[in-house]
């Protein structure tokens, strides 16, 4: 039986291969297996040779494979040989094209492969930036989009664009001339075919597709004049101002436009400092020197308040593109009493790595400055798990001569005697008009152990070579990130590690290690891990022996649940069940059946 992936196989017998040939039609991309049976009849002694040809289809496609396996009858049953797979290399190059996109004033371009790549495929595309007087300092080249596309060598005039992995086919790039560059014309092109210095086949590229890659015959380059380039616009803010003063921003275009450009800017205000008509959409004229100025007048409201900010953000418009930094802010300070911002932390005696359930702690809310003004603060607390009882949050405030200090919020957790995942308590302070502090999260560690039980499946003695199944279960399902290592012990008079095999036959997130010892370890890890089924198979040499399969003991003894070296990380650790923790099983002789065939030849083994 032959199985082909791709579109390379060449049928010898058109009648017998008609369905097979139909399956192989097309370009081969993404093909599943096409299967055909060759009925050989009786085989000669020794080797039997089958010639299977491939065709040269002139189509660019992923490499393929041809796999063969022999099926034959033996003792009334169908038996299969080993399989042999031969890789078929495509010899048709993937064609790469380069096309400029957008309007005449946009230096954006697309590099496209003639087909999408599949997993494991890589094509490196050499690029060339040239022009009279051009150096690598005269521009920046960036990748703006493209599945599986990366750009390297951008500090040279010969960067490389890499396509890799399933679905990689097209990438968008953008060239931006540097501010102050005097270059008048840029040429962006694909490298040449061949193994020249920057050719598609030069050493050092990572292209691994069959047939390699070639540049398109015509869609491989374009020129752009400096005067036709759309400037890229950014914005920066001036120094902080006091309310009633004017905030300033500088808008910069690169390269400088040949004629003035109108840039649209959106102005927002945090703190109600902007004067009438100053916020919202504003226009800025950028001159041929490449700069423009935006001013925003602020007002003095005569109210003790927090500092605010005027933020200006460049909007998309005609005749320019937006580049970083596209937004800038100027702080506006209150000229009266500057109300403080607040910082949230834990009290110094609380370990930030976590506390055990039942513990207590303080959230401390501190002002950034000391003021003789009462400022209301709301502490919002959320939690995961069920460790925080309701009504266990009190605020303690203090003042000295009208200067108000930190707020202390006392929080207590409850000890519920219930095994559960660790939790958290998170707090954030809210104050003023929508202002918030930093947030603080404290882990709450459960102190109730997860109980582990062990139970045999079935009963009675087992024969040598037969398996005895048993189940190890946790008292609850684990969550993501949790691990419990369960120590096991196999013992019995005269029992050694050579007397049995032990394996996991089922269980989410269950893995077994140390099976070459009498004290293996069963690991449960990750979301949903709770139950594992294992099987112990006694060897023929263990007839008459009695096995004792058990959980390790509680504590930190040699094979205990709390010994060093185990990876258990759940709060409260893990303990063995008080009664469901072991079983015994006796091994009896296996029943043997003798099969004799007289006068019948033994069927040969067939391989390929």
N, C-alpha and C positions, 0 to 999 in steps of 0.2 A: 504494500500500500504506500503510495507516495503522496505527500502533502506539501503544497507550495504556498509561500507567501510572496506576493509581488506579481509581476507579469512577465516572467522570464522563461517559463517552461515551454518546450517545443514538443508537441505530441507526435509520436511515431505512427499511430494507427488512428486515422481520423474518425472512423466509425465508432470505435470503442472509446475514443477520447472526446466525443462531441460535447457532452455536458461539461467535461473537465475544461475544454477549450473555451466554452461560453463563460465559465466562471472566471477565467483568466483575462477576459477582454477588459479593456480600459487602461488607465495609466498606472494601476498598481497601488496608488496611494490609499492607505488605510484598508487594504484588502484583508479579509479574514482568510482562513485556510480554505484552499481548493483541494479536494481529495479525489483520488482515482485508484481503483484496484487493478493491479496487473495479475492476471491468473496464470501462474507459471506452469501448472501441471506438475508432473514428477520432476524432482530435482536430481541432477547427476551427483555422484559422489565427488567430494571436493568443493571447489568454488564454482558459483554460477554467476555470470556477468550479465547485467542489464544496462544498456546504453540509453541514457536520457539526455536529450539535447536541450539547450536554452536558445532563445532567439534574441537578436539584437534589434530592438524595436524602435530606436531613434527617439525615445520619449524619456525626458528627465523624470525620475521617480526615486523613491527611497530604495536602498539596497533590499534584497529579498533573501529568502532561504528556500531550500528544498530538503525535505525530511522524508526518510524512508524507514519502514519497519516491516518485518516479515511476519505474516500470520499463517499458522499451519495447524493441522489436526494431530493430536497426540492423545491416545487412550480415550478417544471419543470427546475430547474437549479442545476448544480453540486456544492455542498458545501463541504468545507474541515474543519475538526476539527483542534484543536491544534495538534502539533507534539510532540512526546516523543523520546528522544535519549538516548540509553544505551551504555556506554563505554564497550568495550570488551578488556580485558587485555591479551596480549600474555604471555605464560608461558615458552617459550623456550629461553634459555640464548643466548646472543651474545658472540661468542667465540673470544678471543683476542690472537693474536700470536705475537711473538718477534723473529726477524731473523737478524743476522748480515749481512751487505752488503759490497760491495767493495772488494778490494784485501786483502790478509792476513795481510797487514800492516796498514789497515785503521780501526779505532775504530768507525765505523758508524753502525747504526742499524735502523731497521724499526719496528714500532708497527702497527699492522693492525687489524681492526675489520672485522668480517665475513660478514657484510653488511654495506652499507652507512646509516648514520642516516638521519632522517627527521627533519623538523623544530620543535623545542621544546624539542628534545631528548638530553640527556647528558649521557656520560659514563666516569667515572673516573677510570683510570688504575693505580694501585699501582705498583711502580717499586722498585727494591732493588739493591744497589751496595754493593758488599762485597769482601772479600779477606783478607789474613793475614796482619794485621796491617793497613788496609784501614780506613781512616777517611774522613770526608767531605772536609777537607782541601787538600786532595791528588789529587783532580781532579776538573774539571769543566764539567758540563753536560748541553748541550744546545739543543734547538729545531731548526732545520735547515729548515724544510718545513712541510706543512700539513694544509689542509683546516680545519678550525674550531678547531685547536689544540693549547693548551697552556700548559706550564710546570710550576709547582710550587713545593716548598719544596726542591729546589736545594741546600740549605745549610745543608741538612740532607742526610743520607744514604738511605732514603726511600722517594724519590720524587714522585709526582703524575702527570700523563699525562692526561689532560682532552680533550675529543672529544665532541663538541657540535654543534648543528645546522645542517641544510640541507647540505648533501654532505660530512660530516665529516666521514672519514674511515681510512686514513693512515697518519702516521707522520714519518718523518726522524729525528733522534737524533744523537748527536755526543758527545763522551766522550774524554776529553783531560787531561792527567795526568799533575799535577802541576810541575813546575820547582823545582828540588831538591827532589822530592818525591822518596822514596826508595822502594815503593811497587813493588813487582815482578809480581803479577798476580791479575787481576780484574775479578770478576764475575758480569755480568749484567743479571738480571732476572726479570720476572713478579712476583708480589706477589702471595701467594698461594690462592687457593679457600677457601671459608669460611669466618667467622667473626673474625679471629685471628687479632693480632696487626697490621699487614699490609695486611690482606686478602682482597679479592675482595668484600666481603660483610661487612667489618667492618664499624662501625658507623662513621659518618663524611664525607663519600664519597657522591658525588652528583648524582650518577647513578640513573636514573629514568625510564629506559626502562623496559617494561614488560619482566619478566624472568631474569632480571639482566644481569650480565656479568660474564664469567668464563675464566680462563686462558686455553690456548691450552694444550692438554695433553703432547705433545712432543716439539713443537716449542715455548719454554718459557724461554730460557736462553742460554748464551754462555760465554766462558772464553777467556781471552786474556792475553798473557805474555807481560811484559814490553819491552823486547827486540824485540818483533814483532810489536811494536807500531810505526806508522809513525810519526816523529816529526812534530810539528807545528812551522812554521818559521815566524818571524816578523823582523822589521828593525827600527832603530832609527838613527837620525842624530847627528853629532858633533856640535861644536860651529861655529858661523859665521866666515868667512874668508875674507881677502882682496884679490882683484884680483891679481893673480900671486902665491897665496898660494895653499895648498892642502886641499880639503874638505874630511872629513872622515865620514863613516857610519859603524854601528855595526849591523851584522845580527845574530839573536839569534834563536836557535832551542830548543823546549821543547816537550818532554824530550830530553836530549842530546843523539845523535845517538850513536849506538855501533860501527859504522865505519863512517869515514868522508862522508859528503853528499855535493854534488855540487848543489848550489842554483843559479838560474838564476835571474838577476836583470836588469831592464830597466832604463837607466840613461838619463834624459832630462835636457836641459839647457834653462833658460830664461834670455837672456842678452848676449849671445855669449861669455861666459867666459870659457867654457870647452875647454881643449886642444885637439889636434888631436887624434882621436881614443879613447877619454875618454867617449863620449856619445854613446848611443845605447845599445845593449845587452851586459851585462857583467856577468861573472861567479864568484861566491864567494864560497870558500871551508869552510864549517862549520865542525870543528873538534869534537872529542869525548868530549871536554869540553863544547860543545853546543854554541860556538861563532865563528864568522868569521868577517873579516874586509874588507871593500871596500874603496879605495881611488880614488879621482878624482882630477887630476891636472888642475888648472885654469891658464889662461894667462892674462898678463897685456897688454891691447890694447892701453894704452896711450891716451884714449879719455875720455873727460868729459861725463859721462853717468849716467843712473839710476842704482841703485843696482839691482842685479839679483839673481838667485837661481839655485842651482844644486839639482835636485829631483831624488831620487832612489826609484823604486817600485818593490817589489818582484813579480816575475811571477810564474805561475803554472809550476811545473816540476815533475820529477820522484823521489820517495823516500821521499817526504815531502808534507805537506799541508801548505796553506797560512793563517795566522791569523793576527789580528789587533795588532799594526799598521802595515799595509802592505806597507806604503809609508812614506817617510821622506824627508825633504828639509833642505839644508844648505844655508843661505844667503851669497851672494858674494858682498862685498862692493867695490865701485870705489875708487881708491887711489888718484884721482884728485878731480875735483869739482863734488860733489855728486848732481846730478840734482834732483829737488824736485818731489814728487808726489803731487796730487792736491785733495782738498776736496771741495765739492759743498754744499752750503747751501742757504737759503733764507736770504734776508736782515732782520735785527732785528725788523724792524717796521711792518713786514708782519706776520699776524697770520697764523701759519702753519696749523690750522684746516680748512682754506679756506678763499677765498675772494669772494665778490659778483661780478657778471659779470659787466664789465665796469671799474673795478678796475685795478690798475697797481702795479708792484712789481719788485724787482731785484733778479736775481740769482747771487750769489757771488762765484767766483772760487778762492780759496786761496791756495798758495803753502805750502808744509809742512816745507820747509826751505827757507830762503831768500838768493838768489844767484844773482851775477852780470852777469846774462846771460839771454837773451831773449828766452823764451820757448813758441812756438806756442801752443795754445789750441783751440780746436773746441768744441762748445757747441751744442749738438744735442737735439732738442726739439720735442716731440711728444705730442699729445693731444687726449682726447676723448671729444665728443661734438663739438660744432662749436663756440667756444668763443674767439679763438686767431686769429686776423686778420693777413693776410700776410704782411710782410714788417714792422712789429712792434717789431723788435728785434735789439737793438744796443749794441755794446760792447764799454765800456769805460775802458781804461787801463792807468796806471800811473807809473812813475819811479822816483826814487830819488837817484842821484849819481850812476846811473847804477844798483841799486838794485830794481828789479821789484816787485811790490806788487800785490794785488788782481785784478782780472778782474770783472767788474760789468756789467752784462747783463740786460738791461732794457726791460721789457716785459709789454705789455698792452693788456687787454682783451676788447672785444666789448660788448656793451649793445644792444641786437638785438630786444627787445620787442616781443620775441617769446617764448611761453611756451614750455619748453623742459626739459629733465632730466639734473641733475647736471653733470658737466664734470670734467676733470682734465687736468693739464699741467705737463708734466714730462720732466726733463732735466738730461743729463749726459755729463760729459766732457771727450773728447778724446784727448790724447797727446802722444808724444813719439812714440815708435814702438808698437802700439796696446795696449797701456795702457789706462785704464779708471778710472775715479773717482767713488765715490758713486753716486747713482741717487737720485733725490729729486722730489717728486710729490706734487703738490699743488691742492687741490680741488677748483673748480670754481662753485659757487652757483648761480643757475638761480634765477632771481628776478621777473619773470612773473608768475602770479597766474594761476593755473589750474581751468578753469571755469566748474562749475557743473550745469547741467540742469535737470529739472523734468518735465515729460510729461505724461499725462494720455493716456492709451490705450482704445479707444472706447469713447462713449459719452452718455449723458442722465442719468436718474435716475437708481438706482439699487434697487432690492428688498432685504428685509432682508434675510440673509443667502447666498445671491449671492455675488461674489467677484467683486471688482473694481481693475483693474490692472493698474499699472503705471511703468514708466521707469525712472531710475536715470542714467545719463551719464556724463562721464568726457570729458573734451576737448581733451584729448589724452590718449593713453594707458600707463599704468605705466610700469616701468622696475623693475627687481629684486631688492628687498630691499626697494622699495618705498611704502608709506602708505598714504592714504587720508581718514580721517574720516568725513563723511557728516552728519551734524545734521538735523534731520527731526522734524516736528511739526504736530500733529494731533489736531484739535480744532473744535469748533462749539458749539452752544447754548446747554447746558446740556450734552455735550459729556464727557464721562469718559473712563478710560482704560478698564472698563468692557463691554463697548458697541461695541467692535470690536476685531478682531485678525489681526495681521500684520505679514507677513512672506515673505522671499525671495524665489522666484520660479525659478530663473535662474540668472546666471552671474558668470564669471570667477573671482576667488579671492574675492567674495563678502560675507560678513557676517553681521548679524543684531544683535544688542544688545539693552538692555533697553526697550524691548517691553512691560514691565509692567509699563511704564510711558507714558505720552503724548508727550515725546521728545526722541524718540529712535535715535540710531546712526547707520548709515550704513557705514561699513568699506570696502574700496577697498585696496587690498594689493597684491604685487607680479607681476611678469611679465605677461602682457596681460590683467590685470584688467582694465576695462573701462566702462562696462555697466552692470546694474543689473535690473532685473524685480521683482517687488514686488506686493503683492496682499493684499488688505484690505477687510475683510469680516465683514459687520455689523451684530450685533446680532439682534435677533427678537425684543428685547426690544427697539431698536433704530429706529423703524418705525416713520417717520415724521421728523426725525432729518436731519440736513444738516451738512456734514463733510467738513472741509477745510484741505487739505493735502498740506504741503508746506515745502520748504527748510528753514533751519534756516537763520537768517539775517547775513549780513557781519558784521565783528567786533568781539569784545570780550565780548559781552553781555551774559546773562545767557545761551542762546542756540545758540550763534553766531559761525561762522565758525572759529574764532580765539580765542575762549575761552580756558582757561586752562583745562587740562584733556584730550583733544583730542590728538590722536597719529599722526596727519598729519606731515610728515617730508620732503615733497617735497620743493625744492627751490621756493620761491614766494608764498608758501602756496596754499590755494584753496579759491575761491570766488563763491557765488551763481550767476547764470545767471540773467541778468537784467530783463528779462520778462518771460522766461520759468522756473518759480520757484514755481508754486502752481496751484491747481485746486479745485473746489467745486463739491460735489456730494450729491444728495438727496436720502434718503432711503424711498421706498414705501412698502406697505404690500406685503408679499409673497403670490402667488397664491397657494391655498391648494386643493388637490385632495383627495377625500375620497374613499377608496376601501373597499367594503363589500363582504364578502363571507358567504353565508348562508348554513348551513348543512354540511360544509366541516370541518374536524378536522384540527387543527393547527399542522404542521409538527414539531416533536421534534428536539431540538438541540442535537447534538451528540458530545461527547468529548472522549478523550483517556488519 
